[in-house]
Amino acid sequence: MLIHLDILSEQRRYDINTGSRLPVENFFVPCMLTQWNDTRFMTHECTPEKTISLAFVFKGTIIPPALTNRLISACFSMWTVKTYEGKQLLFSGFVGLSFDKAHDIVVCVEGNKILLYIVHETSNGLIVPDIATGIKESMFTTLERILEFYKSTAVHGYSSSQKLPFHIEYACSRLECHITEEAAFTTDEWICDRHKIVHTKDKWNIWNQDQAKEACEVDCQGLQEDALNQIPSDIELQRFSSRCEETLIRELAIHLGITLHEWEKLRSDYEFVDIFKYRVLVAWREKYSGRFSNIAKALQDMDLSTHILCQVFYLDILNIGKVSFIFYVGYVYRVISFDNHL
C-alpha cells in the first residue's frame, strides 16, 4: 500500500552489462530527500559537448513537490540510479540514471520546469535518436498519467476539463536557451537568443524519430565498431530471437558454437518456443562471452543481412522486447510477459 501511494518507492536496479534485473535491496522515501546535488556531474559530465536537453514547462511558477516525488518514483521503476564518484545521483528535485553503458539520463526540477538531459559518455553526436525519442515519450507518458490522477481527485488546482498544464521546449546547443516544440515544428532554422547560434531542425528531430520504422535507411552502414564490441543484454537477445524463426536460430546457434547436444537439451527444457529461442542465445553468450560482432559474422556466413541487429540495438525503450509499462495513480508498474518465469 505504501508503494501504491508513492510514500515508498521500490529501488529497481539493472545490470548494465547484461540488462538483467538485480534483487531489490532498498526502498526509497521520496519526501525525505532534502539534500541538494553537491556532485560535479552537471559541470564535468553533463556538458554541452556530450548532452542534449529538453524541458517540460509548466504553467505557474512552481511544480508541486508531490508531482516531483511521483516522477522520481516512476524513474526508479524504469532505470537504475547512477553512481558518480562514489555517490548515488539522488537529491532533492534531482535524479541521475543509467540507461546503458553509453547513455545516462538526468531529470531535475528548476522552478516551473522539469529538465530532461541525455548524456553520452563521449559525444552528443553519438546519442541514438531512437533512445532519445523513447526516453522523451516515456517521460511524457509518465507525467500525463500522474496528472490524470491529480485531475481525478481535483488536487493541486488541476481540473478534469483542463488540457495538460505543460508544454515541451527544446534546448539550444549550449543547453541554456529554449524553443517551444510548436515553434520548432514550424521552422527549419532557429537562432537562440543568448548565443546567436543557428540551429537546424535536426537539433530537435533527434527527439522525434519515427517509432514505427522497422527497416534501415538505404544508406545505413550497420552497427558501428563500438556497438559490435558490446555484449548483448538479455533484452536485446530477446528482441533479436523474437524476430527469428526457430530454424534460423538453430542454424545461427550452430555457427556460434552451440552443439547439437546443447540444442536438444535446451529444447527439452523449455516448452514455449519463444522462451527456448531466447535461452539458446543466452546460453551462447554466457558460454563464450558473445558479442554483437559474433552474431554479425555468423549472419554473414549464413548469407543473411546483418541489419536486423540495427533494430535490435537501436531499440525503442517504450516497447523493449516483451516489456510494457502500466501507469496507475502516478506509479509505474513494470510488467514482463514471460521473463519472470525464466
Contacts in CASP RR format, 6 or more apart in sequence:
PFRMAT RR
TARGET T0000
AUTHOR 0000-0000-0000
METHOD contacts of the structure
MODEL  1
MLIHLDILSEQRRYDINTGSRLPVENFFVPCMLTQWNDTRFMTHECTPEK
TISLAFVFKGTIIPPALTNRLISACFSMWTVKTYEGKQLLFSGFVGLSFD
KAHDIVVCVEGNKILLYIVHETSNGLIVPDIATGIKESMFTTLERILEFY
KSTAVHGYSSSQKLPFHIEYACSRLECHITEEAAFTTDEWICDRHKIVHT
KDKWNIWNQDQAKEACEVDCQGLQEDALNQIPSDIELQRFSSRCEETLIR
ELAIHLGITLHEWEKLRSDYEFVDIFKYRVLVAWREKYSGRFSNIAKALQ
DMDLSTHILCQVFYLDILNIGKVSFIFYVGYVYRVISFDNHL
2 8 0 8 1.000
3 9 0 8 1.000
3 10 0 8 1.000
3 27 0 8 1.000
3 331 0 8 1.000
4 329 0 8 1.000
4 331 0 8 1.000
5 329 0 8 1.000
6 30 0 8 1.000
6 69 0 8 1.000
6 70 0 8 1.000
6 73 0 8 1.000
6 329 0 8 1.000
6 330 0 8 1.000
6 331 0 8 1.000
7 29 0 8 1.000
7 31 0 8 1.000
8 27 0 8 1.000
8 28 0 8 1.000
8 29 0 8 1.000
9 27 0 8 1.000
9 28 0 8 1.000
9 29 0 8 1.000
9 30 0 8 1.000
9 72 0 8 1.000
9 73 0 8 1.000
9 76 0 8 1.000
9 77 0 8 1.000
9 331 0 8 1.000
10 24 0 8 1.000
10 27 0 8 1.000
10 28 0 8 1.000
10 76 0 8 1.000
10 77 0 8 1.000
11 24 0 8 1.000
11 25 0 8 1.000
11 26 0 8 1.000
11 27 0 8 1.000
11 28 0 8 1.000
11 76 0 8 1.000
11 81 0 8 1.000
12 21 0 8 1.000
12 24 0 8 1.000
12 76 0 8 1.000
12 77 0 8 1.000
12 80 0 8 1.000
12 334 0 8 1.000
13 21 0 8 1.000
13 22 0 8 1.000
13 24 0 8 1.000
13 25 0 8 1.000
13 80 0 8 1.000
13 81 0 8 1.000
14 20 0 8 1.000
14 21 0 8 1.000
14 22 0 8 1.000
14 79 0 8 1.000
14 80 0 8 1.000
15 21 0 8 1.000
15 22 0 8 1.000
16 80 0 8 1.000
16 98 0 8 1.000
16 100 0 8 1.000
16 101 0 8 1.000
17 101 0 8 1.000
17 231 0 8 1.000
17 233 0 8 1.000
18 231 0 8 1.000
18 233 0 8 1.000
18 234 0 8 1.000
19 233 0 8 1.000
19 234 0 8 1.000
19 235 0 8 1.000
20 233 0 8 1.000
20 234 0 8 1.000
28 72 0 8 1.000
28 73 0 8 1.000
28 76 0 8 1.000
28 90 0 8 1.000
30 68 0 8 1.000
30 69 0 8 1.000
30 70 0 8 1.000
30 72 0 8 1.000
30 73 0 8 1.000
31 65 0 8 1.000
31 69 0 8 1.000
33 72 0 8 1.000
33 90 0 8 1.000
33 91 0 8 1.000
33 92 0 8 1.000
33 93 0 8 1.000
34 92 0 8 1.000
35 91 0 8 1.000
35 92 0 8 1.000
36 91 0 8 1.000
36 92 0 8 1.000
36 94 0 8 1.000
37 89 0 8 1.000
37 91 0 8 1.000
37 94 0 8 1.000
37 108 0 8 1.000
38 91 0 8 1.000
39 84 0 8 1.000
39 85 0 8 1.000
39 87 0 8 1.000
39 89 0 8 1.000
40 84 0 8 1.000
40 85 0 8 1.000
41 84 0 8 1.000
41 85 0 8 1.000
41 89 0 8 1.000
41 96 0 8 1.000
41 106 0 8 1.000
42 106 0 8 1.000
45 84 0 8 1.000
45 104 0 8 1.000
45 119 0 8 1.000
46 106 0 8 1.000
46 117 0 8 1.000
46 119 0 8 1.000
48 124 0 8 1.000
48 173 0 8 1.000
48 174 0 8 1.000
48 175 0 8 1.000
49 123 0 8 1.000
49 124 0 8 1.000
50 119 0 8 1.000
50 120 0 8 1.000
50 121 0 8 1.000
50 122 0 8 1.000
50 123 0 8 1.000
50 124 0 8 1.000
51 117 0 8 1.000
51 118 0 8 1.000
51 119 0 8 1.000
51 120 0 8 1.000
51 124 0 8 1.000
51 175 0 8 1.000
52 117 0 8 1.000
52 118 0 8 1.000
52 124 0 8 1.000
52 127 0 8 1.000
52 132 0 8 1.000
52 171 0 8 1.000
52 206 0 8 1.000
52 207 0 8 1.000
53 115 0 8 1.000
53 116 0 8 1.000
53 117 0 8 1.000
53 118 0 8 1.000
53 170 0 8 1.000
53 171 0 8 1.000
53 175 0 8 1.000
54 115 0 8 1.000
54 116 0 8 1.000
54 136 0 8 1.000
54 168 0 8 1.000
54 169 0 8 1.000
54 170 0 8 1.000
54 171 0 8 1.000
54 207 0 8 1.000
55 113 0 8 1.000
55 114 0 8 1.000
55 115 0 8 1.000
55 116 0 8 1.000
55 168 0 8 1.000
55 169 0 8 1.000
55 171 0 8 1.000
55 178 0 8 1.000
56 113 0 8 1.000
56 114 0 8 1.000
56 116 0 8 1.000
56 139 0 8 1.000
56 140 0 8 1.000
56 143 0 8 1.000
56 166 0 8 1.000
56 167 0 8 1.000
56 168 0 8 1.000
57 112 0 8 1.000
57 113 0 8 1.000
57 166 0 8 1.000
57 167 0 8 1.000
57 168 0 8 1.000
57 169 0 8 1.000
57 178 0 8 1.000
58 112 0 8 1.000
58 113 0 8 1.000
58 114 0 8 1.000
58 165 0 8 1.000
58 166 0 8 1.000
59 112 0 8 1.000
59 165 0 8 1.000
59 166 0 8 1.000
60 112 0 8 1.000
61 111 0 8 1.000
61 112 0 8 1.000
62 111 0 8 1.000
62 112 0 8 1.000
63 109 0 8 1.000
63 111 0 8 1.000
63 112 0 8 1.000
63 113 0 8 1.000
63 114 0 8 1.000
64 156 0 8 1.000
66 156 0 8 1.000
67 146 0 8 1.000
67 147 0 8 1.000
67 150 0 8 1.000
67 156 0 8 1.000
68 93 0 8 1.000
68 109 0 8 1.000
68 114 0 8 1.000
70 146 0 8 1.000
70 330 0 8 1.000
70 331 0 8 1.000
71 107 0 8 1.000
71 114 0 8 1.000
71 142 0 8 1.000
71 143 0 8 1.000
71 146 0 8 1.000
72 90 0 8 1.000
72 93 0 8 1.000
72 95 0 8 1.000
72 107 0 8 1.000
73 330 0 8 1.000
73 331 0 8 1.000
73 332 0 8 1.000
74 142 0 8 1.000
74 146 0 8 1.000
74 327 0 8 1.000
74 330 0 8 1.000
74 331 0 8 1.000
74 332 0 8 1.000
75 95 0 8 1.000
75 97 0 8 1.000
75 105 0 8 1.000
75 107 0 8 1.000
75 142 0 8 1.000
77 325 0 8 1.000
77 331 0 8 1.000
77 332 0 8 1.000
77 333 0 8 1.000
77 334 0 8 1.000
78 97 0 8 1.000
78 138 0 8 1.000
78 325 0 8 1.000
78 332 0 8 1.000
78 334 0 8 1.000
79 97 0 8 1.000
79 98 0 8 1.000
79 99 0 8 1.000
79 105 0 8 1.000
80 97 0 8 1.000
80 98 0 8 1.000
81 88 0 8 1.000
81 89 0 8 1.000
81 90 0 8 1.000
81 95 0 8 1.000
81 96 0 8 1.000
81 97 0 8 1.000
81 98 0 8 1.000
82 88 0 8 1.000
82 89 0 8 1.000
82 96 0 8 1.000
82 97 0 8 1.000
82 98 0 8 1.000
82 104 0 8 1.000
83 89 0 8 1.000
89 95 0 8 1.000
89 96 0 8 1.000
89 97 0 8 1.000
89 106 0 8 1.000
90 96 0 8 1.000
93 108 0 8 1.000
93 109 0 8 1.000
94 106 0 8 1.000
94 107 0 8 1.000
94 108 0 8 1.000
94 109 0 8 1.000
95 106 0 8 1.000
95 107 0 8 1.000
95 108 0 8 1.000
96 104 0 8 1.000
96 105 0 8 1.000
96 106 0 8 1.000
96 107 0 8 1.000
97 104 0 8 1.000
97 105 0 8 1.000
97 106 0 8 1.000
97 107 0 8 1.000
98 104 0 8 1.000
98 105 0 8 1.000
99 105 0 8 1.000
99 118 0 8 1.000
99 131 0 8 1.000
99 135 0 8 1.000
99 317 0 8 1.000
100 131 0 8 1.000
100 233 0 8 1.000
101 121 0 8 1.000
101 230 0 8 1.000
102 120 0 8 1.000
102 121 0 8 1.000
102 122 0 8 1.000
102 126 0 8 1.000
102 226 0 8 1.000
103 118 0 8 1.000
103 119 0 8 1.000
103 120 0 8 1.000
103 121 0 8 1.000
103 127 0 8 1.000
103 128 0 8 1.000
103 131 0 8 1.000
104 118 0 8 1.000
104 119 0 8 1.000
104 121 0 8 1.000
105 116 0 8 1.000
105 117 0 8 1.000
105 118 0 8 1.000
105 119 0 8 1.000
105 135 0 8 1.000
106 115 0 8 1.000
106 116 0 8 1.000
106 117 0 8 1.000
106 119 0 8 1.000
107 114 0 8 1.000
107 115 0 8 1.000
107 116 0 8 1.000
107 117 0 8 1.000
107 139 0 8 1.000
108 114 0 8 1.000
108 115 0 8 1.000
108 117 0 8 1.000
109 115 0 8 1.000
114 139 0 8 1.000
114 143 0 8 1.000
114 166 0 8 1.000
116 135 0 8 1.000
116 136 0 8 1.000
116 139 0 8 1.000
117 175 0 8 1.000
118 127 0 8 1.000
118 131 0 8 1.000
118 132 0 8 1.000
118 135 0 8 1.000
120 126 0 8 1.000
120 127 0 8 1.000
127 206 0 8 1.000
128 314 0 8 1.000
129 205 0 8 1.000
129 206 0 8 1.000
129 207 0 8 1.000
129 209 0 8 1.000
129 314 0 8 1.000
130 209 0 8 1.000
130 211 0 8 1.000
130 314 0 8 1.000
130 315 0 8 1.000
130 316 0 8 1.000
131 314 0 8 1.000
131 315 0 8 1.000
131 317 0 8 1.000
132 206 0 8 1.000
132 207 0 8 1.000
132 209 0 8 1.000
133 206 0 8 1.000
133 207 0 8 1.000
133 208 0 8 1.000
133 209 0 8 1.000
133 211 0 8 1.000
133 316 0 8 1.000
134 211 0 8 1.000
134 316 0 8 1.000
134 317 0 8 1.000
134 318 0 8 1.000
135 317 0 8 1.000
136 168 0 8 1.000
136 207 0 8 1.000
136 208 0 8 1.000
137 211 0 8 1.000
137 318 0 8 1.000
138 317 0 8 1.000
138 318 0 8 1.000
138 325 0 8 1.000
140 168 0 8 1.000
141 318 0 8 1.000
141 325 0 8 1.000
141 327 0 8 1.000
142 327 0 8 1.000
142 330 0 8 1.000
142 332 0 8 1.000
143 164 0 8 1.000
143 166 0 8 1.000
144 164 0 8 1.000
145 327 0 8 1.000
145 328 0 8 1.000
145 330 0 8 1.000
146 327 0 8 1.000
146 330 0 8 1.000
147 158 0 8 1.000
147 164 0 8 1.000
147 165 0 8 1.000
149 329 0 8 1.000
149 330 0 8 1.000
150 156 0 8 1.000
150 157 0 8 1.000
150 158 0 8 1.000
151 158 0 8 1.000
151 159 0 8 1.000
151 160 0 8 1.000
151 162 0 8 1.000
152 160 0 8 1.000
154 160 0 8 1.000
158 165 0 8 1.000
167 180 0 8 1.000
167 181 0 8 1.000
167 182 0 8 1.000
168 180 0 8 1.000
168 181 0 8 1.000
169 178 0 8 1.000
169 179 0 8 1.000
169 180 0 8 1.000
169 181 0 8 1.000
170 178 0 8 1.000
170 179 0 8 1.000
170 181 0 8 1.000
170 184 0 8 1.000
170 203 0 8 1.000
170 204 0 8 1.000
170 207 0 8 1.000
171 177 0 8 1.000
171 178 0 8 1.000
172 178 0 8 1.000
172 179 0 8 1.000
172 190 0 8 1.000
172 192 0 8 1.000
172 194 0 8 1.000
172 195 0 8 1.000
172 197 0 8 1.000
172 199 0 8 1.000
172 203 0 8 1.000
173 192 0 8 1.000
173 195 0 8 1.000
173 197 0 8 1.000
173 199 0 8 1.000
173 203 0 8 1.000
174 192 0 8 1.000
174 194 0 8 1.000
174 195 0 8 1.000
174 197 0 8 1.000
176 192 0 8 1.000
176 194 0 8 1.000
176 195 0 8 1.000
177 192 0 8 1.000
177 193 0 8 1.000
177 194 0 8 1.000
177 195 0 8 1.000
179 190 0 8 1.000
179 192 0 8 1.000
179 199 0 8 1.000
179 204 0 8 1.000
181 204 0 8 1.000
183 190 0 8 1.000
184 190 0 8 1.000
184 201 0 8 1.000
184 204 0 8 1.000
187 201 0 8 1.000
188 200 0 8 1.000
188 201 0 8 1.000
189 198 0 8 1.000
189 199 0 8 1.000
189 200 0 8 1.000
189 201 0 8 1.000
190 198 0 8 1.000
190 199 0 8 1.000
190 203 0 8 1.000
191 197 0 8 1.000
191 198 0 8 1.000
191 199 0 8 1.000
192 199 0 8 1.000
211 316 0 8 1.000
211 318 0 8 1.000
211 319 0 8 1.000
214 311 0 8 1.000
215 307 0 8 1.000
216 222 0 8 1.000
216 307 0 8 1.000
216 310 0 8 1.000
216 311 0 8 1.000
220 307 0 8 1.000
220 310 0 8 1.000
222 306 0 8 1.000
222 307 0 8 1.000
222 309 0 8 1.000
222 310 0 8 1.000
223 292 0 8 1.000
223 296 0 8 1.000
223 306 0 8 1.000
223 309 0 8 1.000
223 310 0 8 1.000
223 313 0 8 1.000
227 292 0 8 1.000
227 313 0 8 1.000
228 291 0 8 1.000
228 292 0 8 1.000
228 293 0 8 1.000
228 296 0 8 1.000
229 291 0 8 1.000
229 292 0 8 1.000
229 293 0 8 1.000
230 291 0 8 1.000
230 292 0 8 1.000
230 313 0 8 1.000
231 285 0 8 1.000
231 289 0 8 1.000
231 290 0 8 1.000
231 291 0 8 1.000
231 292 0 8 1.000
232 240 0 8 1.000
232 281 0 8 1.000
232 285 0 8 1.000
232 290 0 8 1.000
232 291 0 8 1.000
232 292 0 8 1.000
232 295 0 8 1.000
232 312 0 8 1.000
234 282 0 8 1.000
234 339 0 8 1.000
235 315 0 8 1.000
235 320 0 8 1.000
235 321 0 8 1.000
235 323 0 8 1.000
236 312 0 8 1.000
236 313 0 8 1.000
236 315 0 8 1.000
237 278 0 8 1.000
237 281 0 8 1.000
237 282 0 8 1.000
237 285 0 8 1.000
238 278 0 8 1.000
238 321 0 8 1.000
238 322 0 8 1.000
238 339 0 8 1.000
239 311 0 8 1.000
239 312 0 8 1.000
239 315 0 8 1.000
239 320 0 8 1.000
239 321 0 8 1.000
240 281 0 8 1.000
240 295 0 8 1.000
240 308 0 8 1.000
240 309 0 8 1.000
240 312 0 8 1.000
241 249 0 8 1.000
241 274 0 8 1.000
241 277 0 8 1.000
241 278 0 8 1.000
241 280 0 8 1.000
241 281 0 8 1.000
242 274 0 8 1.000
242 277 0 8 1.000
242 278 0 8 1.000
242 321 0 8 1.000
242 322 0 8 1.000
243 308 0 8 1.000
243 311 0 8 1.000
243 312 0 8 1.000
244 252 0 8 1.000
244 277 0 8 1.000
244 308 0 8 1.000
246 273 0 8 1.000
246 276 0 8 1.000
246 277 0 8 1.000
248 304 0 8 1.000
249 277 0 8 1.000
249 280 0 8 1.000
249 281 0 8 1.000
250 263 0 8 1.000
251 302 0 8 1.000
252 295 0 8 1.000
252 298 0 8 1.000
252 299 0 8 1.000
252 302 0 8 1.000
253 263 0 8 1.000
253 280 0 8 1.000
253 281 0 8 1.000
253 284 0 8 1.000
254 260 0 8 1.000
254 263 0 8 1.000
255 298 0 8 1.000
255 301 0 8 1.000
255 302 0 8 1.000
256 284 0 8 1.000
256 288 0 8 1.000
256 290 0 8 1.000
256 294 0 8 1.000
256 295 0 8 1.000
256 298 0 8 1.000
257 284 0 8 1.000
257 288 0 8 1.000
258 280 0 8 1.000
258 283 0 8 1.000
258 284 0 8 1.000
258 287 0 8 1.000
262 283 0 8 1.000
263 280 0 8 1.000
266 276 0 8 1.000
266 279 0 8 1.000
266 280 0 8 1.000
266 283 0 8 1.000
267 276 0 8 1.000
269 276 0 8 1.000
269 279 0 8 1.000
270 276 0 8 1.000
270 279 0 8 1.000
272 338 0 8 1.000
274 338 0 8 1.000
275 338 0 8 1.000
275 341 0 8 1.000
275 342 0 8 1.000
278 342 0 8 1.000
279 342 0 8 1.000
284 290 0 8 1.000
288 294 0 8 1.000
292 309 0 8 1.000
292 313 0 8 1.000
295 309 0 8 1.000
296 306 0 8 1.000
296 309 0 8 1.000
299 305 0 8 1.000
299 306 0 8 1.000
299 308 0 8 1.000
299 309 0 8 1.000
300 306 0 8 1.000
315 321 0 8 1.000
318 325 0 8 1.000
322 336 0 8 1.000
322 337 0 8 1.000
322 338 0 8 1.000
322 339 0 8 1.000
323 334 0 8 1.000
323 335 0 8 1.000
323 336 0 8 1.000
323 337 0 8 1.000
323 339 0 8 1.000
324 335 0 8 1.000
324 337 0 8 1.000
325 332 0 8 1.000
325 333 0 8 1.000
325 334 0 8 1.000
325 335 0 8 1.000
326 332 0 8 1.000
326 333 0 8 1.000
326 335 0 8 1.000
327 333 0 8 1.000
END
